[in-house]
Amino acid sequence: MLSPHELKKLLKRYGVEVEELRGVEKAEFLLGSKKIVVLSPQVVLLKARGQVIYQVIGSDVREESTIPSTSEPGTPISEDDLRFIMEHAGVSREKALEALLKAKGDIARAMLILRGELNE
């Protein structure tokens, strides 16, 4: 096993610069309908051939939804419902989300709203 110093020296020989970013409080990754949050991570920056790589290491990892809840607490809009509306109504993600929010998560009502058969 190489020590961190030896590894850094070896990587430098291959043209890879290594730098640890200090003081990082959290790292967030946005993945469509969810967000992954790493609190108090160790972040290492690797630079090679014009590319930058961030290596994030941490044990306090949380997943959060990025889809807003409906106006009624405890009734979140699921990604599956959102996809269903998008596919069957042929609308964008934003339009589908807007209709589901107006319909308070009710798929049938959202479809009627999108068809113009129900005013909300």
Secondary structure, DSSP 8 states (H G I E B T S, - for coil): ---HHHHHHHHHHTT-EEEEE-S--EEEEEETTEEEEEES-EEEEEEETTEEEEEEE-SEEEEEE-S---SSTT----HHHHHHHHHHHT--HHHHHHHHHHTTT-HHHHHHHHHTSS--
